[in-house]
Amino acid sequence: MTGWLGKAFVAAILVFLAAPLVVVAGVSINQPKRLLFPPEGLSLKWYGELFTKSDWAGSLTNSAIIAVLAGLLAVSVALPLALYIWSRGGLLGRVLFGLGIAPFLLPPVISALGFMVFWISAGLYGHILATIISHAVFLVALPLVTISLGLESIDRSLIEAARIMGANRRTVFLTVVFPLVRPYVVSGFAFAVVLSLNEYIIAYMVAGFSAETLPIKIFNSLRYGYTPVMASAAVLFVLIAVVVFGAIARFGDLPRLLGAHRSQDA
Amino acid sequence: MRQRREEAASWPQAFFPGLVLLVFFVIPFAIMLTVSFFKRIEGGFFEPSFELSNYIRFLSPFFGKILFTSIALAAGAAAIVVVIAFPFTYIVSRMDRRTQTIILVFILSVLSLSEVIIGFAWSTLLSRTAGIGNLIAWLGLSDAPQAYTPGLVALILGLSYLGFPYAVLTMYPAISRLDPELPEAARMSGASPLKAFVSVTLPIMRRTITGALILVFVFTLGAYLLPQVLGRPAHWTLPVHITDQAIFQSNIPFGAAMATFFLLVSLALVGLALAVSGDRKGSQP
Protein backbone atom coordinates (compact mmCIF):
# COMPACT_ATOMS: atom_id res chain seq x y z
CA MET A 1 0.00 0.00 0.00
CA THR A 2 2.88 2.38 0.54
CA GLY A 3 4.78 1.57 -2.62
CA TRP A 4 4.93 3.73 -5.73
CA LEU A 5 1.35 2.86 -6.58
CA GLY A 6 0.21 4.31 -3.26
CA LYS A 7 2.28 7.45 -3.79
CA ALA A 8 0.84 7.85 -7.28
CA PHE A 9 -2.66 7.55 -5.79
CA VAL A 10 -1.93 10.24 -3.19
CA ALA A 11 -0.41 12.47 -5.87
CA ALA A 12 -3.49 12.04 -8.10
CA ILE A 13 -5.81 13.05 -5.24
CA LEU A 14 -3.65 16.09 -4.47
CA VAL A 15 -3.87 17.12 -8.13
CA PHE A 16 -7.67 16.74 -7.95
CA LEU A 17 -7.72 18.96 -4.86
CA ALA A 18 -5.43 21.56 -6.43
CA ALA A 19 -7.03 21.66 -9.91
CA PRO A 20 -9.92 24.06 -9.21
CA LEU A 21 -7.60 26.35 -7.25
CA VAL A 22 -5.07 26.46 -10.09
CA VAL A 23 -7.81 27.40 -12.57
CA VAL A 24 -9.10 30.13 -10.23
CA ALA A 25 -5.55 31.50 -9.84
CA GLY A 26 -5.30 31.46 -13.64
CA VAL A 27 -8.51 33.38 -14.28
CA SER A 28 -7.58 35.90 -11.57
CA ILE A 29 -4.70 37.22 -13.66
CA ASN A 30 -6.64 37.50 -16.93
CA GLN A 31 -6.27 40.76 -18.82
CA PRO A 32 -9.88 40.87 -20.17
CA LYS A 33 -12.85 40.91 -17.81
CA ARG A 34 -13.92 37.48 -18.94
CA LEU A 35 -13.75 33.96 -17.56
CA LEU A 36 -10.86 32.48 -19.54
CA PHE A 37 -8.32 29.74 -18.87
CA PRO A 38 -5.52 29.60 -19.87
CA PRO A 39 -5.41 33.37 -19.11
CA GLU A 40 -5.08 35.86 -21.96
CA GLY A 41 -2.48 38.42 -21.07
CA LEU A 42 -1.27 38.95 -17.55
CA SER A 43 -2.60 41.55 -15.18
CA LEU A 44 -2.70 42.07 -11.46
CA LYS A 45 -5.32 44.83 -11.73
CA TRP A 46 -8.08 42.62 -10.26
CA TYR A 47 -6.05 42.28 -7.08
CA GLY A 48 -5.74 46.05 -7.03
CA GLU A 49 -9.53 46.39 -7.33
CA LEU A 50 -10.01 43.99 -4.43
CA PHE A 51 -8.14 46.35 -2.13
CA THR A 52 -9.12 49.71 -3.60
CA LYS A 53 -12.65 49.48 -5.03
CA SER A 54 -14.86 50.59 -2.17
CA ASP A 55 -17.42 47.74 -2.21
CA TRP A 56 -14.78 44.99 -2.28
CA ALA A 57 -12.46 46.74 0.18
CA GLY A 58 -15.44 47.34 2.47
CA SER A 59 -16.38 43.68 2.67
CA LEU A 60 -12.70 42.78 3.09
CA THR A 61 -12.53 45.13 6.08
CA ASN A 62 -15.76 43.69 7.54
CA SER A 63 -14.39 40.17 7.18
CA ALA A 64 -11.11 41.08 8.86
CA ILE A 65 -12.78 42.87 11.79
CA ILE A 66 -15.26 40.02 12.35
CA ALA A 67 -12.58 37.31 12.10
CA VAL A 68 -10.13 38.93 14.53
CA LEU A 69 -12.72 39.93 17.14
CA ALA A 70 -14.59 36.60 16.88
CA GLY A 71 -11.27 34.76 17.22
CA LEU A 72 -10.34 36.76 20.35
CA LEU A 73 -13.76 36.20 21.89
CA ALA A 74 -13.66 32.48 21.08
CA VAL A 75 -10.26 32.18 22.79
CA SER A 76 -11.40 34.15 25.82
CA VAL A 77 -14.26 31.67 26.25
CA ALA A 78 -12.21 28.58 25.40
CA LEU A 79 -9.14 29.25 27.58
CA PRO A 80 -10.87 29.44 31.01
CA LEU A 81 -13.19 26.62 29.99
CA ALA A 82 -10.32 24.35 28.95
CA LEU A 83 -8.48 25.20 32.20
CA TYR A 84 -11.59 24.42 34.23
CA ILE A 85 -12.13 21.06 32.49
CA TRP A 86 -8.45 20.19 32.83
CA SER A 87 -8.18 21.01 36.52
CA ARG A 88 -11.68 19.99 37.61
CA GLY A 89 -13.28 17.64 35.12
CA GLY A 90 -16.64 16.55 36.42
CA LEU A 91 -20.14 16.70 34.99
CA LEU A 92 -20.30 20.49 34.54
CA GLY A 93 -17.00 20.37 32.66
CA ARG A 94 -18.26 17.67 30.34
CA VAL A 95 -21.56 19.45 29.70
CA LEU A 96 -19.77 22.73 28.92
CA PHE A 97 -17.27 20.95 26.67
CA GLY A 98 -20.19 19.40 24.78
CA LEU A 99 -21.87 22.80 24.46
CA GLY A 100 -18.60 24.28 23.24
CA ILE A 101 -18.06 21.81 20.40
CA ALA A 102 -21.73 21.28 19.44
CA PRO A 103 -22.13 24.44 17.31
CA PHE A 104 -19.18 23.34 15.20
CA LEU A 105 -20.29 19.71 14.80
CA LEU A 106 -23.85 20.51 13.79
CA PRO A 107 -24.72 21.61 10.25
CA PRO A 108 -24.09 25.39 10.34
CA VAL A 109 -27.47 26.26 8.85
CA ILE A 110 -29.13 25.13 12.10
CA SER A 111 -26.98 27.40 14.28
CA ALA A 112 -27.44 30.13 11.67
CA LEU A 113 -31.21 30.04 12.02
CA GLY A 114 -30.92 29.86 15.82
CA PHE A 115 -28.67 32.93 15.83
CA MET A 116 -31.00 34.71 13.40
CA VAL A 117 -34.12 34.37 15.57
CA PHE A 118 -32.05 35.22 18.65
CA TRP A 119 -30.73 38.48 17.17
CA ILE A 120 -34.18 39.40 15.86
CA SER A 121 -35.49 38.97 19.43
CA ALA A 122 -32.53 40.83 20.92
CA GLY A 123 -32.92 43.70 18.43
CA LEU A 124 -29.42 43.40 17.01
CA TYR A 125 -30.40 41.66 13.75
CA GLY A 126 -28.25 43.08 10.95
CA HIS A 127 -25.60 44.49 13.29
CA ILE A 128 -21.95 43.53 12.83
CA LEU A 129 -21.79 42.72 16.56
CA ALA A 130 -24.30 39.92 15.94
CA THR A 131 -21.97 38.39 13.35
CA ILE A 132 -18.95 38.69 15.66
CA ILE A 133 -20.63 37.01 18.64
CA SER A 134 -22.29 34.33 16.50
CA HIS A 135 -18.98 33.48 14.83
CA ALA A 136 -17.24 33.36 18.21
CA VAL A 137 -19.78 30.87 19.59
CA PHE A 138 -19.68 28.84 16.37
CA LEU A 139 -15.86 28.63 16.50
CA VAL A 140 -15.23 28.17 20.27
CA ALA A 141 -14.74 24.48 19.48
CA LEU A 142 -11.39 25.08 17.74
CA PRO A 143 -9.42 26.83 20.52
CA LEU A 144 -11.22 24.61 23.05
CA VAL A 145 -9.90 21.46 21.39
CA THR A 146 -6.36 22.77 20.73
CA ILE A 147 -5.94 24.25 24.24
CA SER A 148 -7.27 21.03 25.84
CA LEU A 149 -4.71 19.07 23.81
CA GLY A 150 -1.99 21.43 25.00
CA LEU A 151 -3.01 21.14 28.66
CA GLU A 152 -3.03 17.36 28.45
CA SER A 153 0.56 17.38 27.26
CA ILE A 154 1.75 19.25 30.37
CA ASP A 155 3.70 17.10 32.78
CA ARG A 156 1.78 17.38 36.05
CA SER A 157 4.96 16.92 38.10
CA LEU A 158 6.08 20.35 36.86
CA ILE A 159 3.09 21.88 38.57
CA GLU A 160 3.62 19.82 41.71
CA ALA A 161 7.23 21.04 41.76
CA ALA A 162 6.17 24.67 41.42
CA ARG A 163 3.62 24.21 44.20
CA ILE A 164 6.19 22.61 46.50
CA MET A 165 8.53 25.53 45.88
CA GLY A 166 5.76 27.71 47.27
CA ALA A 167 4.21 29.23 44.15
CA ASN A 168 0.53 30.08 44.46
CA ARG A 169 -2.02 29.14 41.82
CA ARG A 170 -1.79 32.43 39.99
CA THR A 171 2.00 32.22 39.77
CA VAL A 172 1.84 28.60 38.61
CA PHE A 173 -0.58 29.60 35.86
CA LEU A 174 1.45 32.59 34.70
CA THR A 175 4.92 31.03 34.88
CA VAL A 176 4.32 27.34 34.13
CA VAL A 177 0.95 26.59 32.55
CA PHE A 178 0.43 29.56 30.27
CA PRO A 179 3.88 29.52 28.60
CA LEU A 180 3.40 25.80 27.86
CA VAL A 181 -0.06 26.17 26.31
CA ARG A 182 0.62 29.46 24.51
CA PRO A 183 1.35 27.77 21.14
CA TYR A 184 -1.95 25.91 21.41
CA VAL A 185 -3.80 29.13 22.26
CA VAL A 186 -2.25 30.80 19.21
CA SER A 187 -3.12 27.90 16.89
CA GLY A 188 -6.68 27.79 18.21
CA PHE A 189 -6.99 31.52 17.54
CA ALA A 190 -5.53 31.11 14.05
CA PHE A 191 -7.89 28.25 13.18
CA ALA A 192 -10.85 30.32 14.36
CA VAL A 193 -9.77 33.39 12.36
CA VAL A 194 -9.30 31.45 9.10
CA LEU A 195 -12.65 29.68 9.46
CA SER A 196 -14.44 32.91 10.36
CA LEU A 197 -13.02 34.57 7.24
CA ASN A 198 -14.48 31.75 5.13
CA GLU A 199 -17.80 31.35 6.91
CA TYR A 200 -20.83 32.19 4.82
CA ILE A 201 -24.21 30.99 6.07
CA ILE A 202 -24.14 32.38 9.63
CA ALA A 203 -22.78 35.75 8.53
CA TYR A 204 -25.42 35.84 5.79
CA MET A 205 -28.41 34.96 7.96
CA VAL A 206 -27.42 37.17 10.88
CA ALA A 207 -26.41 40.35 9.05
CA GLY A 208 -25.99 39.48 5.38
CA PHE A 209 -27.47 42.68 4.02
CA SER A 210 -25.85 45.22 6.29
CA ALA A 211 -22.48 43.73 7.34
CA GLU A 212 -21.41 42.17 4.06
CA THR A 213 -18.39 39.86 4.41
CA LEU A 214 -16.12 38.79 1.57
CA PRO A 215 -17.75 35.35 1.03
CA ILE A 216 -21.17 37.04 0.86
CA LYS A 217 -19.81 39.59 -1.60
CA ILE A 218 -18.31 36.82 -3.76
CA PHE A 219 -21.59 34.89 -3.83
CA ASN A 220 -23.59 38.01 -4.66
CA SER A 221 -21.30 38.81 -7.58
CA LEU A 222 -21.47 35.16 -8.67
CA ARG A 223 -25.24 35.51 -8.92
CA TYR A 224 -25.24 38.77 -10.85
CA GLY A 225 -22.47 38.12 -13.33
CA TYR A 226 -18.76 37.60 -13.36
CA THR A 227 -15.78 39.70 -12.40
CA PRO A 228 -12.21 38.44 -12.02
CA VAL A 229 -12.10 40.24 -8.64
CA MET A 230 -13.97 37.22 -7.27
CA ALA A 231 -11.14 35.00 -8.40
CA SER A 232 -8.52 37.24 -6.84
CA ALA A 233 -10.48 37.24 -3.57
CA ALA A 234 -10.61 33.44 -3.67
CA VAL A 235 -6.85 33.28 -4.25
CA LEU A 236 -6.28 35.66 -1.34
CA PHE A 237 -8.26 33.31 0.93
CA VAL A 238 -6.32 30.25 -0.18
CA LEU A 239 -3.05 32.12 0.44
CA ILE A 240 -4.13 33.22 3.93
CA ALA A 241 -5.05 29.64 4.82
CA VAL A 242 -1.77 28.21 3.49
CA VAL A 243 0.32 30.87 5.26
CA VAL A 244 -1.51 30.47 8.60
CA PHE A 245 -1.51 26.67 8.64
CA GLY A 246 2.05 26.65 7.30
CA ALA A 247 3.10 28.87 10.20
CA ILE A 248 1.35 26.60 12.69
CA ALA A 249 3.18 23.63 11.19
CA ARG A 250 6.49 25.52 11.19
CA PHE A 251 6.31 26.57 14.84
CA GLY A 252 4.30 23.69 16.26
CA ASP A 253 3.62 20.01 15.80
CA LEU A 254 0.78 19.88 13.29
CA PRO A 255 0.37 16.08 13.14
CA ARG A 256 0.05 16.02 16.93
CA LEU A 257 -2.37 18.93 16.89
CA LEU A 258 -4.52 16.94 14.47
CA GLY A 259 -4.52 13.88 16.69
CA ALA A 260 -1.47 11.74 15.79
CA HIS A 261 -0.07 10.39 19.05
CA ARG A 262 2.38 7.72 17.99
CA SER A 263 5.76 9.40 17.70
CA GLN A 264 6.94 9.12 14.14
CA ASP A 265 10.49 9.66 13.13
CA ALA A 266 11.31 11.28 9.87
CA MET B 1 -12.10 9.54 36.30
CA ARG B 2 -9.80 12.51 36.30
CA GLN B 3 -7.60 12.96 39.28
CA ARG B 4 -8.81 15.79 41.49
CA ARG B 5 -6.18 18.04 42.91
CA GLU B 6 -6.36 20.28 45.91
CA GLU B 7 -5.22 23.34 44.04
CA ALA B 8 -8.03 22.80 41.53
CA ALA B 9 -9.57 25.95 40.18
CA SER B 10 -12.79 27.13 41.69
CA TRP B 11 -16.04 27.34 39.76
CA PRO B 12 -15.84 31.07 38.81
CA GLN B 13 -13.42 29.99 36.09
CA ALA B 14 -16.30 28.27 34.33
CA PHE B 15 -18.64 31.19 34.90
CA PHE B 16 -17.81 33.36 31.88
CA PRO B 17 -17.63 30.48 29.34
CA GLY B 18 -20.79 28.97 30.80
CA LEU B 19 -22.62 32.28 30.60
CA VAL B 20 -21.57 32.95 27.00
CA LEU B 21 -22.58 29.46 25.86
CA LEU B 22 -25.88 29.66 27.73
CA VAL B 23 -26.88 33.10 26.45
CA PHE B 24 -25.61 32.82 22.88
CA PHE B 25 -26.09 29.12 22.14
CA VAL B 26 -28.64 27.46 24.42
CA ILE B 27 -31.07 30.40 24.41
CA PRO B 28 -30.97 30.86 20.60
CA PHE B 29 -31.85 27.17 20.21
CA ALA B 30 -34.65 27.50 22.74
CA ILE B 31 -36.00 30.52 20.84
CA MET B 32 -35.74 28.63 17.56
CA LEU B 33 -37.73 25.76 19.02
CA THR B 34 -40.37 28.18 20.31
CA VAL B 35 -40.59 30.09 17.04
CA SER B 36 -41.20 26.83 15.17
CA PHE B 37 -44.66 26.81 16.81
CA PHE B 38 -45.30 30.49 16.07
CA LYS B 39 -47.35 32.06 13.36
CA ARG B 40 -45.78 33.97 10.51
CA ILE B 41 -46.81 37.54 9.82
CA GLU B 42 -47.02 38.72 6.22
CA GLY B 43 -44.28 41.27 5.66
CA GLY B 44 -42.87 40.88 9.19
CA PHE B 45 -41.17 38.23 11.25
CA PHE B 46 -43.52 36.19 13.50
CA GLU B 47 -45.99 36.46 16.36
CA PRO B 48 -46.51 34.24 19.42
CA SER B 49 -48.97 31.43 18.90
CA PHE B 50 -49.07 27.68 19.27
CA GLU B 51 -49.68 25.78 16.12
CA LEU B 52 -48.44 22.54 14.70
CA SER B 53 -49.07 23.52 11.10
CA ASN B 54 -45.36 24.02 10.43
CA TYR B 55 -44.68 20.44 11.47
CA ILE B 56 -47.70 19.06 9.66
CA ARG B 57 -46.23 20.42 6.42
CA PHE B 58 -43.48 17.77 6.77
CA LEU B 59 -46.02 15.21 5.64
CA SER B 60 -46.35 16.85 2.23
CA PRO B 61 -44.76 15.37 -0.91
CA PHE B 62 -42.88 18.68 -1.27
CA PHE B 63 -40.98 18.06 1.95
CA GLY B 64 -40.58 14.34 1.26
CA LYS B 65 -38.87 15.11 -2.02
CA ILE B 66 -36.49 17.62 -0.41
CA LEU B 67 -35.59 15.12 2.29
CA PHE B 68 -34.99 12.33 -0.21
CA THR B 69 -32.81 14.55 -2.44
CA SER B 70 -30.77 15.80 0.53
CA ILE B 71 -30.15 12.33 1.94
CA ALA B 72 -29.35 10.73 -1.42
CA LEU B 73 -26.84 13.47 -2.36
CA ALA B 74 -25.09 13.49 1.03
CA ALA B 75 -25.00 9.69 1.29
CA GLY B 76 -23.55 9.38 -2.22
CA ALA B 77 -20.87 11.98 -1.58
CA ALA B 78 -20.02 10.54 1.86
CA ALA B 79 -19.57 7.04 0.44
CA ILE B 80 -17.31 8.25 -2.40
CA VAL B 81 -15.29 10.44 -0.08
CA VAL B 82 -14.64 7.85 2.63
CA VAL B 83 -13.74 5.11 0.13
CA ILE B 84 -11.06 7.41 -1.33
CA ALA B 85 -10.02 9.15 1.88
CA PHE B 86 -9.28 5.97 3.84
CA PRO B 87 -6.43 4.63 1.69
CA PHE B 88 -5.27 8.23 1.13
CA THR B 89 -5.00 8.91 4.87
CA TYR B 90 -3.43 5.51 5.48
CA ILE B 91 -0.66 6.09 2.95
CA VAL B 92 -0.07 9.69 4.05
CA SER B 93 0.18 8.66 7.74
CA ARG B 94 3.00 6.27 6.75
CA MET B 95 5.01 8.97 4.98
CA ASP B 96 7.85 10.82 6.69
CA ARG B 97 6.86 13.57 9.08
CA ARG B 98 7.90 16.42 6.79
CA THR B 99 5.90 15.27 3.76
CA GLN B 100 3.01 14.45 6.05
CA THR B 101 3.03 17.96 7.51
CA ILE B 102 3.07 19.59 4.06
CA ILE B 103 0.13 17.46 2.91
CA LEU B 104 -1.76 18.24 6.13
CA VAL B 105 -1.24 21.99 5.65
CA PHE B 106 -2.73 21.65 2.17
CA ILE B 107 -5.65 19.51 3.39
CA LEU B 108 -6.39 22.00 6.18
CA SER B 109 -6.30 24.87 3.70
CA VAL B 110 -8.80 23.12 1.44
CA LEU B 111 -10.95 22.27 4.48
CA SER B 112 -11.11 25.89 5.58
CA LEU B 113 -12.18 27.11 2.13
CA SER B 114 -15.56 28.73 2.01
CA GLU B 115 -18.27 26.82 0.18
CA VAL B 116 -18.59 29.96 -1.93
CA ILE B 117 -15.02 29.59 -3.12
CA ILE B 118 -15.34 25.83 -3.72
CA GLY B 119 -18.53 26.40 -5.69
CA PHE B 120 -16.99 29.22 -7.71
CA ALA B 121 -13.79 27.23 -8.35
CA TRP B 122 -15.65 24.14 -9.56
CA SER B 123 -18.07 26.11 -11.70
CA THR B 124 -15.00 27.71 -13.29
CA LEU B 125 -13.23 24.37 -13.77
CA LEU B 126 -16.36 22.88 -15.37
CA SER B 127 -17.23 25.96 -17.42
CA ARG B 128 -17.14 26.19 -21.21
CA THR B 129 -14.58 28.98 -21.53
CA ALA B 130 -12.11 28.23 -18.75
CA GLY B 131 -12.69 24.61 -17.87
CA ILE B 132 -11.66 21.06 -18.62
CA GLY B 133 -14.03 21.17 -21.59
CA ASN B 134 -11.18 23.00 -23.37
CA LEU B 135 -8.78 20.21 -22.51
CA ILE B 136 -11.19 17.51 -23.65
CA ALA B 137 -11.81 19.32 -26.95
CA TRP B 138 -8.07 19.89 -27.43
CA LEU B 139 -7.44 16.16 -26.94
CA GLY B 140 -10.01 15.54 -29.67
CA LEU B 141 -12.46 13.73 -27.41
CA SER B 142 -15.26 16.17 -28.18
CA ASP B 143 -15.95 18.52 -31.09
CA ALA B 144 -16.23 21.76 -29.16
CA PRO B 145 -15.71 22.75 -25.53
CA GLN B 146 -18.86 22.42 -23.48
CA ALA B 147 -19.96 23.27 -19.95
CA TYR B 148 -20.38 20.49 -17.40
CA THR B 149 -22.19 22.61 -14.83
CA PRO B 150 -24.83 22.90 -13.43
CA GLY B 151 -25.82 19.27 -13.10
CA LEU B 152 -25.87 16.25 -10.86
CA VAL B 153 -22.31 15.15 -11.65
CA ALA B 154 -20.95 18.64 -10.98
CA LEU B 155 -22.80 18.76 -7.67
CA ILE B 156 -21.55 15.33 -6.54
CA LEU B 157 -17.99 16.37 -7.49
CA GLY B 158 -18.33 19.58 -5.49
CA LEU B 159 -19.80 17.82 -2.44
CA SER B 160 -17.02 15.23 -2.56
CA TYR B 161 -14.44 18.02 -2.75
CA LEU B 162 -16.07 19.66 0.27
CA GLY B 163 -16.19 16.45 2.31
CA PHE B 164 -12.83 14.94 1.41
CA PRO B 165 -10.54 16.98 3.73
CA TYR B 166 -13.08 16.53 6.52
CA ALA B 167 -13.01 12.74 6.06
CA VAL B 168 -9.20 12.72 6.07
CA LEU B 169 -8.96 14.71 9.29
CA THR B 170 -11.70 12.65 10.98
CA MET B 171 -9.88 9.37 10.30
CA TYR B 172 -6.33 10.69 10.69
CA PRO B 173 -6.01 10.27 14.51
CA ALA B 174 -7.10 6.63 14.52
CA ILE B 175 -5.19 5.70 11.37
CA SER B 176 -1.96 7.37 12.49
CA ARG B 177 -2.07 5.50 15.82
CA LEU B 178 -2.63 2.17 14.11
CA ASP B 179 0.07 -0.26 15.14
CA PRO B 180 2.20 -0.74 12.01
CA GLU B 181 3.24 -4.20 13.18
CA LEU B 182 -0.18 -5.74 12.57
CA PRO B 183 -0.23 -5.54 8.76
CA GLU B 184 3.51 -6.26 8.93
CA ALA B 185 2.77 -9.57 10.65
CA ALA B 186 0.22 -10.45 7.98
CA ARG B 187 2.82 -9.75 5.30
CA MET B 188 5.36 -11.94 7.07
CA SER B 189 2.88 -14.77 6.91
CA GLY B 190 2.85 -14.37 3.16
CA ALA B 191 -0.05 -11.99 2.46
CA SER B 192 0.41 -9.43 -0.31
CA PRO B 193 0.35 -5.75 0.78
CA LEU B 194 -3.13 -5.34 -0.68
CA LYS B 195 -4.38 -8.53 1.02
CA ALA B 196 -2.87 -7.42 4.35
CA PHE B 197 -4.63 -4.08 3.94
CA VAL B 198 -8.00 -5.63 3.11
CA SER B 199 -7.94 -8.51 5.59
CA VAL B 200 -6.15 -6.89 8.57
CA THR B 201 -6.19 -3.08 8.41
CA LEU B 202 -9.75 -2.58 7.15
CA PRO B 203 -11.46 -4.82 9.76
CA ILE B 204 -9.54 -3.16 12.64
CA MET B 205 -10.61 0.24 11.35
CA ARG B 206 -14.25 -0.69 10.79
CA ARG B 207 -15.50 1.51 13.63
CA THR B 208 -13.39 4.47 12.53
CA ILE B 209 -14.69 4.13 8.98
CA THR B 210 -18.32 3.90 10.06
CA GLY B 211 -17.91 6.91 12.34
CA ALA B 212 -16.29 8.92 9.53
CA LEU B 213 -19.05 7.91 7.10
CA ILE B 214 -21.72 9.30 9.42
CA LEU B 215 -19.81 12.50 10.23
CA VAL B 216 -19.08 13.22 6.57
CA PHE B 217 -22.71 12.49 5.77
CA VAL B 218 -23.85 15.09 8.33
CA PHE B 219 -21.20 17.51 7.06
CA THR B 220 -22.22 17.27 3.39
CA LEU B 221 -25.89 17.28 4.40
CA GLY B 222 -25.16 20.77 5.75
CA ALA B 223 -23.92 22.05 2.37
CA TYR B 224 -25.85 25.17 1.55
CA LEU B 225 -24.21 26.92 -1.39
CA LEU B 226 -23.00 24.07 -3.57
CA PRO B 227 -26.51 22.83 -4.46
CA GLN B 228 -27.30 26.36 -5.65
CA VAL B 229 -24.07 26.98 -7.55
CA LEU B 230 -23.41 23.54 -9.07
CA GLY B 231 -26.87 21.97 -9.02
CA ARG B 232 -30.26 22.73 -10.52
CA PRO B 233 -33.28 23.80 -8.43
CA ALA B 234 -34.34 20.12 -8.34
CA HIS B 235 -31.14 19.42 -6.37
CA TRP B 236 -31.83 21.98 -3.68
CA THR B 237 -31.29 20.43 -0.27
CA LEU B 238 -32.77 20.99 3.19
CA PRO B 239 -30.36 23.82 4.18
CA VAL B 240 -31.19 25.69 0.96
CA HIS B 241 -34.91 25.43 1.68
CA ILE B 242 -34.48 26.39 5.36
CA THR B 243 -32.70 29.59 4.31
CA ASP B 244 -35.11 30.16 1.46
CA GLN B 245 -38.09 29.96 3.83
CA ALA B 246 -36.47 32.13 6.51
CA ILE B 247 -35.14 34.87 4.26
CA PHE B 248 -36.83 34.90 0.87
CA GLN B 249 -40.31 33.54 1.72
CA SER B 250 -40.27 35.42 5.08
CA ASN B 251 -41.62 32.29 6.76
CA ILE B 252 -39.26 32.01 9.72
CA PRO B 253 -41.57 29.68 11.71
CA PHE B 254 -41.55 27.05 8.93
CA GLY B 255 -37.78 27.48 8.50
CA ALA B 256 -37.38 27.03 12.27
CA ALA B 257 -39.49 23.88 12.22
CA MET B 258 -37.34 22.42 9.43
CA ALA B 259 -34.18 23.44 11.30
CA THR B 260 -35.48 21.80 14.49
CA PHE B 261 -36.15 18.59 12.58
CA PHE B 262 -32.69 18.81 10.99
CA LEU B 263 -31.17 19.42 14.44
CA LEU B 264 -32.73 16.29 15.92
CA VAL B 265 -31.62 14.15 12.97
CA SER B 266 -28.06 15.55 13.11
CA LEU B 267 -27.78 15.17 16.88
CA ALA B 268 -28.89 11.55 16.64
CA LEU B 269 -26.42 10.87 13.83
CA VAL B 270 -23.47 12.64 15.51
CA GLY B 271 -24.22 10.77 18.75
CA LEU B 272 -24.31 7.52 16.81
CA ALA B 273 -21.00 8.35 15.11
CA LEU B 274 -19.28 9.11 18.42
CA ALA B 275 -20.68 5.95 19.99
CA VAL B 276 -19.62 3.81 17.03
CA SER B 277 -16.07 5.14 16.82
CA GLY B 278 -15.55 4.30 20.49
CA ASP B 279 -14.64 6.23 23.59
CA ARG B 280 -12.02 8.73 22.48
CA LYS B 281 -10.82 9.34 26.02
CA GLY B 282 -9.48 5.79 26.15
CA SER B 283 -6.81 6.56 23.58
CA GLN B 284 -5.32 9.54 25.33
CA PRO B 285 -1.82 9.10 26.75
Interface residues (C-beta under 8 A of the other chain):
Chain A: M1 T2 G3 G6 K7 F9 V10 I13 L14 F16 L17 A18 A19 P20 L21 V23 V24 G26 V27 R34 L35 L36 F37 S76 V77 A78 P80 L81 L83 Y84 S87 R88 G89 G90 L92 G93 L96 L99 G100 A102 P103 L105 L106 P107 P108 V109 I110 S111 A112 L113 G114 F115 M116 V117 F118 I120 S121 I133 S134 A136 V137 V140 E152 I159 R163 R169 V172 F191 V194 L195 L197 N198 E199 Y200 I201 Y204 M205 G208 P215 I216 I218 F219 L222 M230 A231 A234 F237 V238 A241 V242 F245 G246 A249 L254 P255 L258 G259 A260 H261 R262 Q264 D265 A266
Chain B: M1 R2 R4 R5 E7 A8 A9 W11 Q13 A14 F16 P17 G18 V20 L21 F24 F25 V26 I27 P28 F29 I31 M32 V35 F45 I84 P87 F88 Y90 I91 V92 S93 R94 M95 D96 R97 R98 Q100 T101 I102 I103 L104 V105 F106 I107 L108 S109 V110 S112 L113 S114 E115 V116 I117 I118 G119 F120 A121 W122 S123 T124 L125 S127 T129 A130 G131 N134 Y161 F164 P165 L169 Y172 P173 S176 R177 P183 P193 L194 A196 F197 V218 F219 L221 G222 Y224 L225 V229 L238 P239 I242 T243 A246 I247 I252 G255 A256 A259 F262 L263 S266 L267 V270 S283 Q284 P285
